[in-house]
Amino acid sequence: MSVFSMFGCSGVSTGAPASPTASVYQIVTVSDLHFNPFYDPTLFPALAAADASQWAGIFHGSKVTAPTGGGTDTNYPLLVLTLASMKQNMGASPVVLFTGDLLGHNIPKNFCAAYYSPKLPPSNCATSPDQTVGPLMQQFIDKTFAFVAGSIRVAVGKAPVIYVPGNIDTYGVGLGPNSAFLTSNAATVYSQFLTGSFDQRTFLNTFEAGGYYAVQPLGSGLLVIGLNTNSFVAGSPSYGDANAELSWLNSQLSSAQAAGQKVWILMHVPPGANSQGIAQVAATPSDVDEKTTSMMWEPGLQSTFIQTLANYPGLVTLMLAGHTHMDEFRMLPTGDVLEQLPGISPCFGNNPAYKVLTITQDTFTPTDYQSFDYNLAAMSTQFVSLYQFSTTFGAQRTLGYSLQRLYPQLGGNQSKRDMYTLLYGSGSTTVNPVTFTPWNPINNVNWPIFACTISEMDEPDYLRCVSTY
């Protein structure tokens, strides 16, 4: 949770009204899978000795058959249920959007403990592995990445998966991938996720260097940009490369505008305030100040990003992020709305969930979505439909327009706020077994901490909003 406090454990331009007769299609979106290969410690020797292609058979032999619960990452039974549901709801989805964090938390630490067992592992093993365990640990992480990527590929068929790296997708301790990780796993991303359908050299040039890239999975009318926003977090190991990434983003947007294209942007860490981290140290809005407030991105980089978007009004029709594991959204000062996807991993007490977006075929603009969840309290046998946005909150024009209309209603309509609060954790009503308090961090007292995260991206504006909400 201390890592989450700093770094955490989606989006549309309002644009013109979507034509009511425009044909639409569905897009499957998923985030924060966080697969934990150590959920059954007895399997480690077999996993370490086997190729990733043999891992499914090893997991099938485990005596652990129940999906993981709140406070833990995704185990194999939950992974199987997730992929089965995604396959069932794929329909004709031409592409899958995955906003990062394929790997589970603490894999380096858990590997070191398993590798040195029954001896006590060195305290610095996970962060500074010796020459013996270091390559083996990286090899095991690469196999975990390849196993999950291959499993997703089988589930979604031929549809390309546009993946962006999460802050836990790394050999390190949660600050995002370095060049070694990106280089080692670029081939898996290209072959398993992108199905080798795009120019490999163009992809490798930017992905290996900084974890970002652009592709056209739905034809020449749409450019999909995958950013590595882990590098926008202050203290990130790739922080020095962030300005180069932002310059590249500007060039991509400029080229797309000149070509008459629309753009989707995918990222893992969103801009704005870290509301969950703030709520952990500030029980009430009056406790929120410069000392208790933490922001997701370095301010200068966020300013450059927002100014870059402002230079191309109406160009971006979809913007997605993950990282918080919660079902929420953020309204950027450019008029764009960033939709944050719920997480599969229930490590923060959220119900595992993913979304299927409804997209207009002519404008590449989302108008609605359906959320599917696995109810932890009920211990269901499968994912089920949790809610349809248009039915629950009402929808007009584009999804971005509807979300902007919803925001002021959350302040004055208690029933809508209660529904938003429930769906924030994808319907989870469970209690943290350690603290004996609800996992869902929102209540009527601290609501401004979360409400202002929706509307204000800069720290001074956020503080002003919380104090006057």
ROTORMI-745842 format. One line per field, with one value per residue (C-alpha): x negated, y negated, z negated; residue in one letter; residue number from 1. Coordinates in steps of 0.2 Angstrom, whole numbers, padded with zeros to 4 digits. Example, Ala and Ser with C-alpha at 12.3 -4.5 7.8 and 13.67 -1.06 7.14 Angstrom:
px	-0062 | -0068
py	0022 | 0005
pz	-0039 | -0036
residu	A | S
num	1 | 2
***
This chain:
px	0000 | -0015 | -0019 | -0001 | -0002 | -0015 | -0011 | 0006 | 0007 | 0052 | 0056 | 0065 | 0067 | 0084 | 0084 | 0100 | 0115 | 0114 | 0126 | 0140 | 0140 | 0121 | 0116 | 0106 | 0095 | 0089 | 0071 | 0065 | 0054 | 0045 | 0032 | 0022 | 0022 | 0007 | 0005 | -0004 | -0013 | -0017 | 0001 | -0003 | -0021 | -0023 | -0023 | -0038 | -0051 | -0041 | -0038 | -0056 | -0062 | -0048 | -0045 | -0031 | -0021 | -0020 | -0014 | 0004 | 0002 | -0007 | 0006 | 0020 | 0011 | 0013 | 0024 | 0029 | 0044 | 0054 | 0051 | 0041 | 0050 | 0048 | 0031 | 0022 | 0017 | 0024 | 0021 | 0023 | 0041 | 0046 | 0036 | 0045 | 0062 | 0057 | 0051 | 0066 | 0078 | 0068 | 0069 | 0088 | 0090 | 0078 | 0091 | 0084 | 0072 | 0059 | 0046 | 0043 | 0036 | 0025 | 0019 | 0005 | -0001 | -0001 | -0013 | -0008 | -0015 | -0032 | -0037 | -0056 | -0054 | -0043 | -0056 | -0070 | -0061 | -0057 | -0074 | -0083 | -0070 | -0072 | -0087 | -0083 | -0085 | -0096 | -0087 | -0092 | -0089 | -0074 | -0082 | -0100 | -0101 | -0117 | -0125 | -0117 | -0099 | -0098 | -0097 | -0086 | -0074 | -0073 | -0071 | -0056 | -0048 | -0050 | -0042 | -0027 | -0025 | -0025 | -0013 | 0000 | -0002 | 0000 | 0015 | 0023 | 0020 | 0029 | 0044 | 0046 | 0042 | 0035 | 0039 | 0023 | 0021 | 0014 | 0004 | -0005 | -0017 | -0011 | -0022 | -0023 | -0028 | -0046 | -0061 | -0062 | -0050 | -0036 | -0042 | -0039 | -0050 | -0068 | -0076 | -0082 | -0064 | -0057 | -0070 | -0068 | -0049 | -0047 | -0046 | -0032 | -0022 | -0025 | -0021 | -0008 | 0001 | -0001 | -0001 | -0015 | -0003 | -0012 | -0029 | -0041 | -0056 | -0044 | -0037 | -0054 | -0062 | -0051 | -0045 | -0063 | -0069 | -0054 | -0040 | -0028 | -0022 | -0008 | 0001 | 0016 | 0026 | 0043 | 0037 | 0030 | 0043 | 0037 | 0021 | 0019 | 0005 | -0001 | -0011 | -0022 | -0016 | -0026 | -0040 | -0030 | -0030 | -0043 | -0057 | -0054 | -0069 | -0064 | -0060 | -0074 | -0066 | -0049 | -0052 | -0057 | -0041 | -0031 | -0040 | -0036 | -0018 | -0016 | -0024 | -0011 | 0004 | -0002 | -0004 | 0013 | 0021 | 0013 | 0019 | 0037 | 0036 | 0044 | 0033 | 0035 | 0022 | 0019 | 0009 | 0007 | 0004 | 0016 | 0013 | 0020 | 0022 | 0019 | 0035 | 0034 | 0016 | 0023 | 0038 | 0026 | 0018 | 0032 | 0048 | 0058 | 0056 | 0050 | 0035 | 0030 | 0015 | -0001 | -0009 | 0005 | 0008 | -0001 | 0001 | -0002 | -0013 | -0028 | -0019 | -0030 | -0027 | -0008 | -0008 | -0017 | -0005 | 0011 | 0004 | 0000 | 0018 | 0024 | 0015 | 0026 | 0044 | 0056 | 0042 | 0042 | 0059 | 0054 | 0042 | 0040 | 0030 | 0029 | 0017 | 0030 | 0040 | 0056 | 0070 | 0068 | 0065 | 0056 | 0060 | 0045 | 0045 | 0044 | 0061 | 0055 | 0062 | 0051 | 0059 | 0050 | 0053 | 0057 | 0044 | 0044 | 0033 | 0043 | 0028 | 0036 | 0053 | 0061 | 0071 | 0062 | 0070 | 0067 | 0077 | 0084 | 0085 | 0098 | 0089 | 0096 | 0089 | 0088 | 0081 | 0071 | 0080 | 0087 | 0105 | 0108 | 0100 | 0105 | 0095 | 0093 | 0087 | 0083 | 0092 | 0080 | 0093 | 0104 | 0089 | 0098 | 0094 | 0091 | 0091 | 0108 | 0114 | 0113 | 0120 | 0123 | 0118 | 0132 | 0145 | 0138 | 0133 | 0141 | 0132 | 0132 | 0121 | 0104 | 0098 | 0087 | 0102 | 0112 | 0098 | 0096 | 0115 | 0114 | 0100 | 0111 | 0125 | 0114 | 0113 | 0131 | 0140 | 0136 | 0143 | 0132 | 0117 | 0121 | 0122 | 0106 | 0097 | 0103 | 0097 | 0081 | 0075 | 0085 | 0098 | 0087 | 0095 | 0082 | 0072 | 0053 | 0049 | 0034 | 0042 | 0060 | 0065 | 0074 | 0062 | 0071 | 0062 | 0076 | 0089 | 0099 | 0086 | 0071 | 0081 | 0073 | 0056 | 0063 | 0074 | 0061 | 0049 | 0062 | 0062 | 0045 | 0029 | 0016 | 0012 | 0017 | 0034 | 0036 | 0033 | 0044 | 0058 | 0057 | 0057 | 0072 | 0082
py	0000 | -0012 | -0009 | -0013 | -0029 | -0036 | -0027 | -0018 | 0003 | -0035 | -0046 | -0055 | -0072 | -0079 | -0083 | -0083 | -0073 | -0055 | -0051 | -0041 | -0030 | -0028 | -0010 | -0005 | 0009 | 0015 | 0014 | 0025 | 0015 | 0022 | 0016 | 0020 | 0039 | 0041 | 0060 | 0068 | 0084 | 0087 | 0090 | 0108 | 0109 | 0127 | 0124 | 0113 | 0127 | 0134 | 0116 | 0111 | 0126 | 0126 | 0115 | 0103 | 0114 | 0127 | 0117 | 0119 | 0138 | 0134 | 0122 | 0135 | 0147 | 0135 | 0139 | 0120 | 0119 | 0104 | 0086 | 0075 | 0063 | 0045 | 0039 | 0051 | 0051 | 0062 | 0081 | 0093 | 0098 | 0079 | 0077 | 0092 | 0084 | 0067 | 0073 | 0084 | 0069 | 0058 | 0072 | 0073 | 0055 | 0052 | 0052 | 0044 | 0033 | 0029 | 0024 | 0026 | 0011 | 0016 | 0001 | 0011 | 0020 | 0037 | 0043 | 0045 | 0035 | 0040 | 0054 | 0050 | 0051 | 0067 | 0074 | 0071 | 0079 | 0094 | 0096 | 0095 | 0105 | 0112 | 0100 | 0082 | 0072 | 0057 | 0041 | 0033 | 0047 | 0040 | 0023 | 0028 | 0046 | 0054 | 0061 | 0078 | 0074 | 0058 | 0067 | 0081 | 0068 | 0059 | 0075 | 0080 | 0063 | 0064 | 0081 | 0074 | 0060 | 0072 | 0084 | 0071 | 0063 | 0080 | 0084 | 0068 | 0071 | 0088 | 0080 | 0065 | 0074 | 0064 | 0046 | 0036 | 0031 | 0013 | 0014 | 0001 | 0005 | 0003 | -0003 | 0015 | 0022 | 0021 | 0030 | 0018 | 0012 | 0003 | -0013 | -0006 | 0003 | -0001 | 0002 | 0020 | 0025 | 0017 | 0025 | 0042 | 0042 | 0032 | 0047 | 0054 | 0038 | 0038 | 0056 | 0060 | 0044 | 0035 | 0051 | 0045 | 0035 | 0019 | 0013 | 0021 | 0009 | -0006 | 0002 | 0007 | -0010 | -0018 | -0004 | 0003 | -0015 | -0021 | -0009 | -0019 | -0017 | -0020 | -0009 | -0009 | 0007 | 0001 | -0006 | -0023 | -0033 | -0030 | -0031 | -0023 | -0029 | -0019 | -0030 | -0025 | -0038 | -0029 | -0040 | -0055 | -0051 | -0061 | -0049 | -0036 | -0028 | -0033 | -0051 | -0058 | -0051 | -0059 | -0075 | -0065 | -0055 | -0071 | -0078 | -0061 | -0063 | -0080 | -0074 | -0060 | -0071 | -0083 | -0070 | -0062 | -0079 | -0082 | -0065 | -0068 | -0054 | -0053 | -0047 | -0036 | -0038 | -0024 | -0026 | -0017 | -0031 | -0045 | -0064 | -0073 | -0069 | -0052 | -0053 | -0036 | -0040 | -0057 | -0049 | -0037 | -0052 | -0065 | -0059 | -0075 | -0089 | -0100 | -0089 | -0091 | -0103 | -0104 | -0091 | -0078 | -0080 | -0069 | -0071 | -0057 | -0066 | -0078 | -0096 | -0102 | -0086 | -0086 | -0104 | -0100 | -0085 | -0096 | -0110 | -0097 | -0091 | -0109 | -0111 | -0098 | -0101 | -0087 | -0076 | -0063 | -0054 | -0041 | -0042 | -0027 | -0024 | -0012 | -0011 | -0015 | 0001 | -0009 | -0014 | -0033 | -0047 | -0063 | -0079 | -0088 | -0107 | -0104 | -0097 | -0079 | -0066 | -0052 | -0036 | -0026 | -0007 | 0004 | 0017 | 0036 | 0038 | 0036 | 0031 | 0015 | 0023 | 0019 | 0032 | 0038 | 0030 | 0024 | 0014 | 0016 | -0001 | -0005 | -0015 | -0024 | -0017 | -0033 | -0044 | -0032 | -0040 | -0030 | -0033 | -0020 | -0005 | 0010 | 0016 | 0034 | 0039 | 0054 | 0052 | 0056 | 0057 | 0069 | 0079 | 0081 | 0094 | 0082 | 0063 | 0055 | 0039 | 0026 | 0011 | 0002 | -0017 | -0023 | -0014 | -0018 | -0036 | -0041 | -0045 | -0059 | -0062 | -0055 | -0046 | -0061 | -0073 | -0062 | -0061 | -0079 | -0081 | -0068 | -0077 | -0091 | -0079 | -0069 | -0084 | -0087 | -0071 | -0059 | -0044 | -0046 | -0049 | -0033 | -0023 | -0031 | -0027 | -0009 | -0007 | -0015 | 0002 | 0011 | 0015 | 0021 | 0021 | 0031 | 0026 | 0026 | 0040 | 0031 | 0014 | 0020 | 0005 | 0005 | 0007 | -0006 | -0022 | -0035 | -0041 | -0056 | -0065 | -0063 | -0064 | -0081 | -0072 | -0061 | -0073 | -0086 | -0072 | -0071 | -0090 | -0097 | -0091 | -0104 | -0104 | -0122 | -0120 | -0103 | -0111 | -0125 | -0114 | -0103 | -0117 | -0126 | -0111
pz	0000 | -0002 | 0016 | 0020 | 0010 | 0022 | 0038 | 0036 | 0033 | 0098 | 0112 | 0125 | 0133 | 0132 | 0150 | 0161 | 0157 | 0163 | 0177 | 0170 | 0186 | 0186 | 0186 | 0170 | 0164 | 0147 | 0141 | 0126 | 0114 | 0099 | 0086 | 0071 | 0073 | 0061 | 0063 | 0048 | 0052 | 0034 | 0028 | 0025 | 0019 | 0022 | 0041 | 0041 | 0045 | 0059 | 0066 | 0065 | 0074 | 0088 | 0103 | 0103 | 0115 | 0102 | 0087 | 0090 | 0087 | 0071 | 0065 | 0069 | 0057 | 0042 | 0027 | 0027 | 0037 | 0031 | 0038 | 0027 | 0015 | 0010 | 0005 | 0017 | 0035 | 0049 | 0048 | 0061 | 0058 | 0059 | 0075 | 0083 | 0078 | 0084 | 0101 | 0103 | 0100 | 0112 | 0125 | 0122 | 0124 | 0139 | 0152 | 0167 | 0157 | 0170 | 0157 | 0138 | 0128 | 0113 | 0102 | 0093 | 0077 | 0084 | 0070 | 0052 | 0037 | 0029 | 0041 | 0039 | 0020 | 0021 | 0033 | 0022 | 0007 | 0017 | 0025 | 0008 | -0002 | -0015 | -0018 | -0023 | -0007 | -0007 | -0011 | 0005 | 0017 | 0025 | 0028 | 0031 | 0036 | 0036 | 0053 | 0049 | 0045 | 0056 | 0073 | 0067 | 0059 | 0076 | 0085 | 0074 | 0076 | 0095 | 0094 | 0084 | 0096 | 0111 | 0102 | 0099 | 0116 | 0124 | 0114 | 0119 | 0137 | 0136 | 0128 | 0140 | 0156 | 0171 | 0164 | 0160 | 0142 | 0140 | 0124 | 0114 | 0100 | 0082 | 0068 | 0061 | 0078 | 0074 | 0066 | 0052 | 0039 | 0047 | 0056 | 0073 | 0085 | 0090 | 0107 | 0102 | 0098 | 0114 | 0125 | 0118 | 0120 | 0136 | 0146 | 0135 | 0137 | 0156 | 0159 | 0146 | 0143 | 0160 | 0170 | 0180 | 0190 | 0190 | 0196 | 0184 | 0185 | 0182 | 0167 | 0160 | 0163 | 0150 | 0139 | 0135 | 0131 | 0121 | 0120 | 0132 | 0150 | 0163 | 0174 | 0186 | 0181 | 0189 | 0205 | 0211 | 0203 | 0185 | 0176 | 0159 | 0148 | 0133 | 0121 | 0107 | 0094 | 0080 | 0086 | 0082 | 0063 | 0053 | 0048 | 0062 | 0069 | 0087 | 0081 | 0092 | 0108 | 0104 | 0114 | 0129 | 0128 | 0127 | 0142 | 0151 | 0146 | 0153 | 0170 | 0170 | 0167 | 0180 | 0193 | 0189 | 0190 | 0207 | 0213 | 0208 | 0195 | 0178 | 0163 | 0147 | 0133 | 0121 | 0105 | 0088 | 0075 | 0077 | 0074 | 0059 | 0041 | 0032 | 0023 | 0015 | 0008 | 0002 | -0007 | -0016 | -0025 | -0025 | -0033 | -0029 | -0016 | -0029 | -0031 | -0013 | -0010 | -0001 | -0013 | -0011 | 0007 | 0020 | 0039 | 0052 | 0064 | 0062 | 0065 | 0079 | 0089 | 0086 | 0092 | 0108 | 0111 | 0108 | 0119 | 0133 | 0133 | 0133 | 0149 | 0158 | 0152 | 0157 | 0164 | 0149 | 0148 | 0135 | 0120 | 0108 | 0092 | 0078 | 0063 | 0049 | 0051 | 0050 | 0062 | 0063 | 0075 | 0076 | 0086 | 0093 | 0096 | 0115 | 0115 | 0117 | 0104 | 0099 | 0094 | 0081 | 0083 | 0068 | 0063 | 0064 | 0049 | 0033 | 0023 | 0017 | 0013 | 0030 | 0039 | 0054 | 0069 | 0087 | 0100 | 0117 | 0126 | 0139 | 0153 | 0168 | 0184 | 0194 | 0180 | 0169 | 0154 | 0139 | 0135 | 0121 | 0112 | 0102 | 0087 | 0082 | 0065 | 0054 | 0037 | 0023 | 0010 | 0019 | 0026 | 0042 | 0055 | 0069 | 0073 | 0076 | 0083 | 0069 | 0077 | 0094 | 0093 | 0103 | 0093 | 0076 | 0078 | 0095 | 0111 | 0123 | 0139 | 0135 | 0119 | 0115 | 0116 | 0105 | 0092 | 0092 | 0089 | 0075 | 0065 | 0058 | 0054 | 0043 | 0032 | 0030 | 0033 | 0018 | 0027 | 0042 | 0031 | 0021 | 0037 | 0043 | 0026 | 0027 | 0045 | 0041 | 0034 | 0047 | 0035 | 0021 | 0004 | -0006 | -0021 | -0022 | -0034 | -0041 | -0045 | -0047 | -0036 | -0019 | -0005 | 0005 | -0001 | 0004 | -0009 | -0011 | -0022 | -0010 | 0006 | 0011 | 0011 | 0025 | 0034 | 0036 | 0044 | 0058 | 0062 | 0058 | 0064 | 0057 | 0038 | 0034 | 0043 | 0034 | 0017 | 0021 | 0026 | 0011 | -0001 | 0007 | 0014
residu	M | S | V | F | S | M | F | G | C | S | G | V | S | T | G | A | P | A | S | P | T | A | S | V | Y | Q | I | V | T | V | S | D | L | H | F | N | P | F | Y | D | P | T | L | F | P | A | L | A | A | A | D | A | S | Q | W | A | G | I | F | H | G | S | K | V | T | A | P | T | G | G | G | T | D | T | N | Y | P | L | L | V | L | T | L | A | S | M | K | Q | N | M | G | A | S | P | V | V | L | F | T | G | D | L | L | G | H | N | I | P | K | N | F | C | A | A | Y | Y | S | P | K | L | P | P | S | N | C | A | T | S | P | D | Q | T | V | G | P | L | M | Q | Q | F | I | D | K | T | F | A | F | V | A | G | S | I | R | V | A | V | G | K | A | P | V | I | Y | V | P | G | N | I | D | T | Y | G | V | G | L | G | P | N | S | A | F | L | T | S | N | A | A | T | V | Y | S | Q | F | L | T | G | S | F | D | Q | R | T | F | L | N | T | F | E | A | G | G | Y | Y | A | V | Q | P | L | G | S | G | L | L | V | I | G | L | N | T | N | S | F | V | A | G | S | P | S | Y | G | D | A | N | A | E | L | S | W | L | N | S | Q | L | S | S | A | Q | A | A | G | Q | K | V | W | I | L | M | H | V | P | P | G | A | N | S | Q | G | I | A | Q | V | A | A | T | P | S | D | V | D | E | K | T | T | S | M | M | W | E | P | G | L | Q | S | T | F | I | Q | T | L | A | N | Y | P | G | L | V | T | L | M | L | A | G | H | T | H | M | D | E | F | R | M | L | P | T | G | D | V | L | E | Q | L | P | G | I | S | P | C | F | G | N | N | P | A | Y | K | V | L | T | I | T | Q | D | T | F | T | P | T | D | Y | Q | S | F | D | Y | N | L | A | A | M | S | T | Q | F | V | S | L | Y | Q | F | S | T | T | F | G | A | Q | R | T | L | G | Y | S | L | Q | R | L | Y | P | Q | L | G | G | N | Q | S | K | R | D | M | Y | T | L | L | Y | G | S | G | S | T | T | V | N | P | V | T | F | T | P | W | N | P | I | N | N | V | N | W | P | I | F | A | C | T | I | S | E | M | D | E | P | D | Y | L | R | C | V | S | T | Y
num	1 | 2 | 3 | 4 | 5 | 6 | 7 | 8 | 9 | 10 | 11 | 12 | 13 | 14 | 15 | 16 | 17 | 18 | 19 | 20 | 21 | 22 | 23 | 24 | 25 | 26 | 27 | 28 | 29 | 30 | 31 | 32 | 33 | 34 | 35 | 36 | 37 | 38 | 39 | 40 | 41 | 42 | 43 | 44 | 45 | 46 | 47 | 48 | 49 | 50 | 51 | 52 | 53 | 54 | 55 | 56 | 57 | 58 | 59 | 60 | 61 | 62 | 63 | 64 | 65 | 66 | 67 | 68 | 69 | 70 | 71 | 72 | 73 | 74 | 75 | 76 | 77 | 78 | 79 | 80 | 81 | 82 | 83 | 84 | 85 | 86 | 87 | 88 | 89 | 90 | 91 | 92 | 93 | 94 | 95 | 96 | 97 | 98 | 99 | 100 | 101 | 102 | 103 | 104 | 105 | 106 | 107 | 108 | 109 | 110 | 111 | 112 | 113 | 114 | 115 | 116 | 117 | 118 | 119 | 120 | 121 | 122 | 123 | 124 | 125 | 126 | 127 | 128 | 129 | 130 | 131 | 132 | 133 | 134 | 135 | 136 | 137 | 138 | 139 | 140 | 141 | 142 | 143 | 144 | 145 | 146 | 147 | 148 | 149 | 150 | 151 | 152 | 153 | 154 | 155 | 156 | 157 | 158 | 159 | 160 | 161 | 162 | 163 | 164 | 165 | 166 | 167 | 168 | 169 | 170 | 171 | 172 | 173 | 174 | 175 | 176 | 177 | 178 | 179 | 180 | 181 | 182 | 183 | 184 | 185 | 186 | 187 | 188 | 189 | 190 | 191 | 192 | 193 | 194 | 195 | 196 | 197 | 198 | 199 | 200 | 201 | 202 | 203 | 204 | 205 | 206 | 207 | 208 | 209 | 210 | 211 | 212 | 213 | 214 | 215 | 216 | 217 | 218 | 219 | 220 | 221 | 222 | 223 | 224 | 225 | 226 | 227 | 228 | 229 | 230 | 231 | 232 | 233 | 234 | 235 | 236 | 237 | 238 | 239 | 240 | 241 | 242 | 243 | 244 | 245 | 246 | 247 | 248 | 249 | 250 | 251 | 252 | 253 | 254 | 255 | 256 | 257 | 258 | 259 | 260 | 261 | 262 | 263 | 264 | 265 | 266 | 267 | 268 | 269 | 270 | 271 | 272 | 273 | 274 | 275 | 276 | 277 | 278 | 279 | 280 | 281 | 282 | 283 | 284 | 285 | 286 | 287 | 288 | 289 | 290 | 291 | 292 | 293 | 294 | 295 | 296 | 297 | 298 | 299 | 300 | 301 | 302 | 303 | 304 | 305 | 306 | 307 | 308 | 309 | 310 | 311 | 312 | 313 | 314 | 315 | 316 | 317 | 318 | 319 | 320 | 321 | 322 | 323 | 324 | 325 | 326 | 327 | 328 | 329 | 330 | 331 | 332 | 333 | 334 | 335 | 336 | 337 | 338 | 339 | 340 | 341 | 342 | 343 | 344 | 345 | 346 | 347 | 348 | 349 | 350 | 351 | 352 | 353 | 354 | 355 | 356 | 357 | 358 | 359 | 360 | 361 | 362 | 363 | 364 | 365 | 366 | 367 | 368 | 369 | 370 | 371 | 372 | 373 | 374 | 375 | 376 | 377 | 378 | 379 | 380 | 381 | 382 | 383 | 384 | 385 | 386 | 387 | 388 | 389 | 390 | 391 | 392 | 393 | 394 | 395 | 396 | 397 | 398 | 399 | 400 | 401 | 402 | 403 | 404 | 405 | 406 | 407 | 408 | 409 | 410 | 411 | 412 | 413 | 414 | 415 | 416 | 417 | 418 | 419 | 420 | 421 | 422 | 423 | 424 | 425 | 426 | 427 | 428 | 429 | 430 | 431 | 432 | 433 | 434 | 435 | 436 | 437 | 438 | 439 | 440 | 441 | 442 | 443 | 444 | 445 | 446 | 447 | 448 | 449 | 450 | 451 | 452 | 453 | 454 | 455 | 456 | 457 | 458 | 459 | 460 | 461 | 462 | 463 | 464 | 465 | 466 | 467 | 468 | 469
***
